[in-house]
Amino acid sequence: MKSGFAIIRILRVFTLFGFIVALFVCYIGLPQQVAIHYDESGAADGFVDKSLIFYGLTAFVVLFNTALSVLAKLVPALPASRLKVPNRPFWTENRQALRDILAGWLTSLTALVNAFLVICLVVVQRLNVDQDVPVLGYGWLPVAGGILLLGWAAFLPLRLLVRSAAAAEE
């Protein structure tokens, strides 16, 4: 799991860097008033100042990434008696593997959210700069975000149901 966790950490850093680049590109390219809501016909009817997007998203990403990093670092301190996981006896014996899985799972959420925010920033940029882009063509974005979040949430219980092949061979 060490190599898997390293890959997840690299993805988190990569998506964080991508978010920073997308944020600055959008800030430079967006008009002062950014359309963030559209009516049924696709006409913009809700606007916000671009500095609010810049500072609000920056604060969110810093706080979110920091909170989940701290939470991932606290995982090793979990007492075995508090573990409510499938295959509890197996994972109690293999605590280090469980810690790695939990830390990777939390870190993967930061990478997922960072990547989703990059996509959202690109979409906001396209919708506000290019007037020929149909707004209704991006209705899939919230659905995709929800599906990704559900997949992330479902991964941990499913992963814990399956015993680690390496640990099971011992």
Residue pairs with C-beta under 8 A, 6 or more apart in sequence:
1 97
1 100
1 101
1 104
1 164
2 100
4 100
4 104
5 100
5 103
5 104
5 107
8 104
8 107
8 108
8 111
9 107
11 108
11 111
12 65
12 107
12 108
12 110
12 111
12 114
14 111
15 110
15 111
15 114
15 115
15 118
16 61
16 65
16 110
16 114
18 114
18 115
18 118
19 61
19 114
19 117
19 118
19 121
22 117
22 118
22 121
22 122
22 125
23 54
23 57
23 58
23 121
25 125
26 50
26 53
26 121
26 122
26 124
26 125
27 50
27 53
27 54
29 125
29 129
30 50
30 53
30 124
30 125
30 128
30 129
31 50
31 128
31 129
32 49
32 50
33 47
33 48
33 49
33 50
34 47
34 48
34 49
34 50
34 53
34 124
34 128
35 44
35 46
35 47
35 127
35 128
36 46
36 47
36 48
36 53
36 124
37 44
37 45
37 46
38 44
38 45
38 46
38 135
39 45
42 134
42 135
42 136
53 124
57 117
57 121
61 113
61 114
61 117
64 110
64 113
65 110
65 114
68 106
68 107
68 109
68 110
69 107
69 110
71 106
72 102
72 103
72 106
72 107
73 103
75 99
75 102
75 103
75 106
76 99
78 99
78 102
80 92
80 95
83 91
83 92
83 98
85 91
85 98
85 160
86 157
86 160
86 161
87 160
87 161
87 163
90 163
90 167
91 97
91 98
91 160
94 164
94 167
97 164
97 167
98 160
101 156
101 159
101 160
102 156
105 152
105 155
105 156
105 159
108 152
108 155
109 152
112 148
112 149
112 152
116 145
116 148
119 141
120 141
123 138
123 141
126 133
127 133
127 135
127 138
